[in-house]
Amino acid sequence: MILRPFQFRLSLLLFLCGTYFLIAQTGSRSVSFNLSEVALLDVEPAASYINLAMNIPTEAGKAVSMPEVNVTKWLNYTSAIRTGAPKRSVSAQVDQLIEGVTLKLQTGTASGSGGGLLGTSAGNVVLTTSPAVIIIGIGGAYTGIGINNGHLLSFSLEVNDYKKLVQTTDKIITITYTISN
């Protein structure tokens, strides 16, 4: 078989390229990775109050009626836990009670743009001056930011003792939320 000059050059070029690809080097480098433990919590929108005004009856002999359930707040969080650490929970408590009235909080199922191991609702919880768990089972997760992200908070009032009801004007109660292991 006689190779023409062009075929010979092409064959030589392919041979050299093939030889080049067979000779390879490898190397390795260490990469350092660090993520600190994270536990951040926020209620949105932050600039507004929850208003739960009882409705005055329009006829003598009728009971005071409760306000509609307030669904204007969202609970957002970010969590990164240590390996082997227990899942996190969120608790809520009030700084004071109003006699004759029970304040309840129901957290919704996590929704929005978040991801990871988001927590689940602990059900309808009565808020007192002691911490009550409202969300359980949070792992490495984030809920997304702002309204329509995280857990919808539903607040409701219930009369628990009519004898203790007194007229109150703009009684402000502070609710404290805590995320913990």
N, C-alpha and C positions, 0 to 999 in steps of 0.2 A: 504494500500500500504506500503510495507516494502522497505526501502531504504538500499541498501548495503552500507558499509562504504565508498567505493570510490564515489558512487553517492551522499552520504550525504556530503562528503567533497567538491565535485564539486558544489553542490547546495548551500552550505554555502559560498563558494568562490564567486560564481556568485552573491549571495545576497549581500555580503560585497562590491564587486566591484560596483554593481549597487547603493548601498547606498553611496559609495564614490563619484560617479559621480553626484549624486543628490545634494551633499553638495558642493557648489562652492562659490568662492569669486570673486568679481569684484573690479576694481580700475580704476582710471583715472589719467592721468598726463597731464599737459599743455605742449604744444610744441610751441616754439617761432619761427616764420618765418619772414624773412626780405629779401626783394629784393629792392635794390635801383633803382632809375630811371636810365636807360642806353641809351646812344645815341653815338654809335661809327661808324666811317666811314673810309673806306680805298679804294684806287685804286690800282689794281694789274695788271700786275707786276709793282712794284714800281721803279725798277732800270732802266727802259727804257723810252725813249722819244717817243712822237708821231711825226712822220715825215710826213709832208704834203708839198712836193715839187711840184710846178707847172711844167708842162712839156713844154719845149720850142718847138715851132712849127718848123717843118723841111722845110717849104716852106714859102716864103714871102707872106704876105697877109692873112695867117691863124691866128686864134686866139690862145692865150695861152690856153692849155688844163689843166683841173683840174686833180689833182692826184686822184687815186682810194680812195674810202672811207676807212678810217683807222679803223680797228676793232681789235685792239691789247690790249685794256684795259677793265677791269671788275671792276664794283663798288660793293664792299662788305659792309654790315652794320649789326649791332646788335642794337635792340631797345626794351626797356621795358618802357612803359608809365604809368603814374599815372592813377588811376581810374578816369574816367570822363574827362581826358585830350583829346584834339583833336589829330587826327592822325598826324603823322609826314610827312614832305616832305624833299626832297633834292633839293638844288638849286646849280647852277654853274655860275661863272662869270670869266672873264679874267681881267688881270691887265692892258692891253693896247689893242688897236685896230690897225690893219694894214689897212691903207687907200686903198680903192679900192677893198677890199676883205671882204667877210662875212664868219665867221666860224660858222658852224652848228653842233649841237650835237643831236643825236637820241639815246635814251636809249631803250634797248630791254626788253622783258618780262623776269621777274626773272626766273632763272633756276638753276639747280645744287642740292646741298645736303641740302639746308636750309629748314626752316619751319616757320609757324606762318602766320601772316597777312602781307605778303610782299606787297610792293608798286607797282604801275602801272606807266607806262611811260606817261609823259605829252606830248609826240609827238616830232616832229622835232623842236628844239629850236635854235634860233639865239643867240649866246653868245656875250654879251656886257660887259661893265664895271659895269653894274648893275646886281644883282642876278636875274636869270631866273629859275623858278621851272622846274626840269627835271623829278622828280618822286613824286607821290602823294599817300596818303592813307596808310602810313606805321604804323602798330600797333605793338604789341608784336611780334617780328620776328628776324630771323637771316638768312643770305644768304648762309652761308658756306664760306670757306676761299679760296682765290686765284682765278686763272683763271678757267673758266668754271663754276663759282659759282657767283650768284648775277645777275647784269644787265650788258649785253654787251654794251659798249659805242662805238658808230659809229660816227666818226668825218669826216666832209666833208667841202670843200672850194668852194666858189662861187665868181666869179668876180661881183662886184656890180657897179663899175665905172672904165672903162678902162683908163680914163683921169688921174686918181690918182695912177695908178700902177707905181711903181718904183722898180728898181733892189734892192733886199734885200738879204743879205747873213746871213744865220742862225739866223734869228730874233726869239728870244725865248720869248714865251708868257706863263705866268703862269695861270693855271686854278685853281680856288679855289672852292671846293665843301663844302657845309654846310648842315648838317642835323638838322632840327629844328621842333618845334611844330607849 
